């Protein structure tokens, strides 16, 4: 894999922390991995990358994180058509069991609707990411 961009939306810092660990894992294996906050990122900026990794926590009744909404709404076939994409997200199965990590599913469906290819099983992180660091880094290794 030549180049990867990780775009995340995070409110409490959990998704941002997970994105950082994904970047570290990919970079330590020699993959160019850039990271970007969805609040400051246009979807078109992901076009040059070989792999696009998208991460969002789930809020409300299964919604993508607030900062990720604009990025999500701007996703088009012009950028995501034919692209390889991986998706991860944070949630709390104890607090919102009916909506646990539903943002992951919404993003994956949008990628597919735009002609992108989900290349790896989406990662759903339950609760505090610090308890799942090894799962996150193992998932990132699988992307390679």
N, C-alpha and C positions, 0 to 999 in steps of 0.2 A: 504494500500500500504506500503510495507516494505522499499524499497529504490529506490531512483530516482537519475539519473544523468541528468544534464542540460549541453548540449554542444552547444556553440554559436560561431558564426563568426561575428565580428563587426569592422567596419572601423571608424565610427564617434562616437561610444560609445552608440548609441541608443539601439542596440540589446543587448549589454552587460548590460546596465541599466535594460532593461526588464527582462533579465535572472536573474539578482540579485533580482528583485522584486518577480519573480516566486519562486526563492529559499527561500526568506524570508517568503513568504506565506505558502509554503509547510512545512518549518521547524517550523513555529509557530503553525502549526496544528499537530506537532509531527511526521512528515514524515522525514526520513533521506534523505536530498537532497544535493548532491554534485554538484559543478559547475566547468566547465572546458572550457577554450578557445580552439576552434577547431584547432588553429595553433599549439597547444602543446599536442594534443590528438590523439591517435590511435583509430580507431573504435573498436578494440578488447577490449579496456579498458571499454567499455560500457556493455559488455556481462554479468557481474555479477548482474546488476541492474534489478529490477522488471519493472521499467518504464524508458524509454529513452525519454528525451525532447530535441528536436533539433531546434535551432534558427539561422536564417541567414537573413541578409538584402539582398535586390535585387539590382544588379548593372548592368550597361551596358544595353544590350538588353535582360533583364530577367535572368541574371546569378546569381548563388550563390555568396556570398561574397568571396573575394580572399582567406582569411584564412581558409574558409570552404571547398574549392575545394579539397584539399588533403583528408580530412575526407570523403567527399562525394564520391570521386573516390574509396576510400578504403572500402566502405560499402559493405558487403557480406551477403549471407544467413547464413553463419556460425555464425555470430554475431546477425543479425537482424531476422532470421527465428524464428517465434513464439513469438517474443517480442512485448510488448505493447509500442507504440510510440505516442508521441504528437509533433506537429510542430507549430512553431510560426515564424513570421518574420516582418521586418520593410520595408516600402517602401514609395514612395511619389506619390500619384495618380495625383497630379497636374503637376508634372514634367515629369513623365513617365506613362501616363495613360494606354498605351497598355501593359506595363510590370509590372503593379502594383503587388508587392509581388509574382511574378512568381517563385522566389526561393522557396517559401513555397510549391508550387505545385510540383516543381521538386524534392524536398526532399521527399514529401509524396509519389510520384510515385516510387521513388527509394526504399523507405521502403517497399512498397507493392511488388515491383519486387524481393526484397530480402526475402519475406515471412513474413514480419512484419505486425502488425495490427495497423492502425491509430485508436486510442481509443477515440478521442475527436475532435470536429470540429477545424480545424486549425485556429490560431489567426493571423489576418492580421492587422498590426498597421500602420496607415496612418500618416506620418509626425513625429513631435517631440513626443517622448514617454511620456514626462512629462504631456502632455495633456490627456493621456490615461491610467494613472496609475490605476485608479479604474477598467477599462476594463481588464487590464492585471492581476490584483489581483483576480478579479472575475473569469477570465478564469482559473487561477491557482487553485482556490478553486474547480472549476468544475472537475479538474483532480483527485481530491480525491474521 
